[in-house]
Amino acid sequence: MADHESGRRDAARRPMRVRLPGFIDAEVGLGDVVKKVTYRAGLRPCAGCEQRAAILNRWAVFSGRGR
């Protein structure tokens, strides 16, 4: 397997990192954000909510600081 192919596969497994300095202090996944917003809106969690949150957390992560 070529190096560039394994690099693409590794990049696909890592979550996209979005910096939001001044808005958040610690890293938080997109799934956790959606979970908090829906809870605050009064929606009751269902069995699939945890799965959805885990998938979204693997997709994107918000952080307040750079590396």
C-alpha positions in Angstrom: 0.0 0.0 0.0 1.3 3.4 -0.9 2.1 6.0 1.9 -0.4 8.5 0.5 -3.2 5.9 0.7 -2.6 5.1 4.4 -2.3 8.8 5.1 -5.8 9.4 3.6 -7.2 6.5 5.7 -5.7 7.9 8.9 -7.0 11.4 8.1 -10.4 10.0 7.6 -10.4 8.5 11.1 -9.4 11.7 12.9 -12.1 14.3 13.7 -12.1 17.6 12.0 -10.8 20.2 14.5 -12.5 23.6 14.6 -11.0 26.3 16.8 -13.4 28.6 18.6 -11.2 30.7 20.9 -13.1 32.8 23.4 -16.2 30.6 23.2 -15.1 27.4 24.8 -12.2 26.4 27.1 -12.0 22.6 26.7 -12.4 20.3 23.7 -16.0 19.3 23.0 -17.4 17.0 20.3 -20.1 18.0 17.9 -22.3 15.2 19.2 -22.0 16.5 22.8 -23.0 20.0 21.5 -26.1 18.6 19.8 -26.9 16.6 22.9 -26.8 19.6 25.1 -28.8 21.8 22.8 -31.6 19.2 22.4 -31.7 18.7 26.1 -32.0 22.4 26.8 -34.8 22.5 24.2 -36.7 20.0 26.2 -36.3 17.0 23.9 -36.0 13.7 25.6 -33.1 11.5 24.6 -33.9 8.2 22.8 -31.9 5.0 22.4 -30.2 6.3 19.2 -29.0 9.6 20.7 -25.8 8.1 22.2 -25.0 6.5 18.9 -25.6 9.7 17.0 -23.5 11.7 19.6 -20.6 9.2 19.2 -20.6 9.4 15.4 -20.7 13.2 15.4 -17.9 13.3 18.0 -15.8 11.2 15.7 -16.6 13.6 12.9 -15.9 17.1 14.4 -14.3 18.5 17.6 -14.4 22.1 18.8 -11.5 23.5 20.8 -10.6 26.8 22.3 -6.9 26.7 21.7 -4.5 25.9 19.0 -1.9 23.1 19.3 
